Structures are given as structure tokens and as C-alpha cells.
Amino acid sequence: MEFPKILFIGPPGAGKGTQAEYFEESYKIMHISTGDIARNAFVNKDPLVLEYEDDVQNNGKLLPDNILFQLLDNKIRIIKLLPYFQGYILDGAVRTLNQAEYVLENNLANFVFFFDIPKEEAIKRLNIRYRLERRSDDKPEVIEKRFVEYYEKTTPAISFLSNNFPKYFRIDASRSIELIRRNLCNLIL
């Protein structure tokens, strides 16, 4: 099996993180969530992100690409030094066309999975997660802003990825966790 460099893309609440966590635990394929990286950077008062905190945490905006790339590159560099991991999954790493081009140009993915789910289903999941985890970016007033950003900025990236990656797959993310997991295992492993 080739070293899997996997990209999960899709709207908020599509289940990308749930699947990525499973692959990390079961197959030593590290889950790299750019959302988690950004949240940790804010918690740790990383000077790279401080000026964007209000926009990202409270207004559903995205970090500028150059900042995201620096955080992502740092994380990937660390992972490559850890012998335990047998690959990685980028979760939320591509939300704009520029980011999709960056992934292609820097050979950061050899598999791309688009998690396709109706908006209404995704919003139900985000509301449940907010009640359980209290993530600031899942507040009901922020969710709609996140979807506006997603449709405006991520749709062109999805089109670019589907046209430029031979191992691009659409996943019906409205199905059960187990069905999605089996589908992913069949395609990756």
C-alpha cells in the first residue's frame, strides 16, 4: 500500500472528523484537522493567528491561506518524523481554490474524498455537536455563516479537485457511519 496522503473535503457536519479519527485509531493514519490546528493555535496564543481570532471563532470566517499553509506545513513536518504513523488524513485543509491548488502543487494528497451531504442533515448534526461539545464555531448563529463561506469558497475547490486527482471519490455522507467507513476502507486499504 502506498503511503496514504488523504484529503477529506465537504461541508461542516459531514462526518469527516469522525471517519478520520477512526482511521487514526485503527490504521495509524494520522488525523490532521486544520480546524483543530487553528483552535489550538488560538488557545496557545500563537502569534500567527491572534489577529484573526474574532473573525474565525465568532464570525465563521476562514484563516488566510498563507497562515493555514504555515500551520499545516509545520504539522506535516512533525508527522513525518513520527515512525508510528503510516500516513495522514487532511480534514478541512482545503476550503478554497487556492488551497486546493496548494495541495496539488505540493503533493499533499494522493486520495481525495468529497463528503456530500444535504445542508439540512449537516445542520442537524452540528446542532447536536454544539449541545455536546460547545464548540464556538458550532453556535447556531455561526453555522449559517460557515455554510455561506463553504458554498462561496469551497465549491470551486471541489470542482478543481475532481478534475485534477485521479483518486477522487464522492462519498454519500448522509449514510451511516459504518457504511461510510466500509466504503472508505475498500477504497484506501
C-alpha positions in Angstrom: 0.0 0.0 0.0 1.3 3.4 -0.9 1.8 5.9 1.9 -1.7 7.3 2.1 -1.9 11.1 2.0 -5.7 11.6 2.1 -7.8 14.7 1.8 -11.3 14.8 3.2 -13.4 17.7 1.9 -17.0 18.6 2.4 -19.4 20.9 4.4 -19.3 21.3 8.1 -21.1 18.4 9.8 -20.5 15.9 7.1 -18.6 13.4 9.4 -15.1 13.9 8.1 -13.6 14.1 11.6 -15.5 11.1 12.8 -14.1 9.0 9.9 -10.6 10.5 10.2 -10.5 9.6 14.0 -11.4 6.0 13.2 -8.5 5.7 10.7 -6.0 7.2 13.1 -7.0 4.7 15.9 -7.4 1.7 13.7 -4.8 2.1 10.9 -2.2 4.6 12.3 -3.2 7.2 9.6 -2.9 10.5 11.5 -5.9 12.8 11.5 -4.8 16.3 10.8 -7.7 18.7 11.3 -6.9 22.2 10.2 -9.8 23.3 12.4 -8.2 21.7 15.4 -4.8 23.1 14.5 -6.4 26.6 14.3 -8.3 26.2 17.6 -5.1 25.0 19.3 -3.2 28.0 17.8 -5.8 30.3 19.3 -5.7 28.6 22.7 -1.9 28.7 22.7 -1.9 32.4 21.6 0.2 31.6 18.6 1.2 35.0 17.1 0.4 33.7 13.6 -3.3 33.6 14.3 -4.1 36.1 17.1 -5.3 38.9 14.8 -7.8 36.6 13.1 -9.3 35.2 16.3 -12.6 37.1 16.3 -13.3 36.5 12.6 -12.6 32.8 12.8 -14.0 31.9 16.3 -17.1 34.2 16.3 -17.9 35.0 12.7 -17.3 31.8 10.8 -14.6 33.1 8.6 -11.5 31.2 7.5 -7.9 31.8 8.3 -6.0 33.4 5.4 -4.4 30.8 3.2 -0.8 31.8 4.0 -1.4 31.3 7.7 -3.2 28.0 7.2 -0.3 26.7 5.0 2.3 27.6 7.6 0.3 25.8 10.4 -0.3 22.8 8.1 3.3 22.5 6.9 4.5 22.6 10.5 2.1 19.7 11.4 3.1 17.6 8.4 6.8 18.1 9.1 6.3 16.8 12.6 4.2 13.8 11.5 6.9 12.6 9.1 9.3 12.4 12.0 7.0 10.1 13.9 7.5 6.4 12.9 4.2 5.3 14.4 2.1 6.9 11.7 1.6 5.3 8.4 0.1 8.2 6.5 -2.3 11.1 7.2 -5.7 12.5 6.6 -6.1 16.2 6.0 -9.5 17.2 7.3 -10.7 20.7 6.4 -7.4 21.6 4.8 -9.0 22.7 1.6 -11.7 25.2 1.7 -10.7 27.5 -1.2 -9.5 27.1 -4.7 -6.1 28.4 -3.8 -5.8 25.8 -1.0 -6.7 23.0 -3.5 -4.0 24.2 -5.9 -1.5 24.3 -3.0 -2.3 20.6 -2.1 -1.8 19.6 -5.7 1.4 21.6 -6.3 2.9 20.3 -3.0 1.8 16.7 -3.5 0.0 16.7 -0.2 -2.7 14.2 -1.2 -2.9 11.0 -3.3 -6.6 10.3 -2.4 -9.4 12.9 -2.3 -12.8 12.1 -0.7 -15.7 14.6 -1.1 -18.2 14.0 1.7 -21.5 15.0 0.1 -24.5 15.7 2.4 -27.6 17.8 2.3 -27.3 21.0 4.2 -30.3 20.3 6.4 -28.7 17.0 7.6 -25.4 18.6 8.3 -27.0 21.4 10.3 -28.8 18.8 12.5 -25.5 17.1 13.2 -23.8 20.4 14.0 -26.6 21.4 16.4 -26.2 18.0 18.2 -22.4 18.5 18.4 -22.8 22.0 19.8 -25.1 20.7 22.6 -22.5 18.0 23.4 -19.2 19.8 22.9 -20.0 23.6 23.0 -17.6 24.3 20.1 -17.8 28.1 19.4 -17.8 27.6 15.6 -20.9 25.3 16.0 -23.1 28.0 17.7 -26.4 28.3 15.8 -25.7 31.9 14.8 -22.3 30.9 13.3 -23.4 27.8 11.4 -25.2 29.7 8.7 -22.1 31.9 8.2 -20.0 28.8 7.8 -22.2 27.5 5.1 -22.2 30.8 3.2 -18.3 30.6 3.3 -18.5 26.9 2.3 -20.7 27.4 -0.8 -19.0 30.6 -1.9 -15.4 29.4 -1.5 -15.3 25.6 -1.3 -17.4 24.7 -4.3 -14.8 25.9 -6.8 -12.1 23.9 -4.9 -14.3 20.7 -5.1 -14.6 21.1 -8.9 -10.8 21.7 -9.2 -10.0 18.6 -7.1 -12.5 16.4 -9.0 -10.8 17.4 -12.3 -7.1 17.0 -11.1 -7.0 14.0 -8.8 -7.3 10.5 -10.4 -8.2 9.1 -7.0 -11.1 11.4 -6.3 -14.2 9.8 -4.8 -17.7 11.2 -3.8 -18.9 9.8 -0.5 -22.6 9.9 0.4 -22.1 11.3 3.8 -25.8 11.0 4.8 -25.4 7.2 5.2 -24.5 5.5 8.5 -21.0 5.9 10.0 -20.4 2.2 9.4 -21.4 2.2 5.7 -19.2 5.2 5.1 -16.3 3.6 7.0 -16.6 0.3 4.9 -16.7 2.3 1.7 -13.6 4.3 2.7 -11.7 1.1 3.8 -12.4 -0.5 0.4 -11.0 2.5 -1.4 -8.0 3.3 0.7 -6.7 -0.1 2.1 
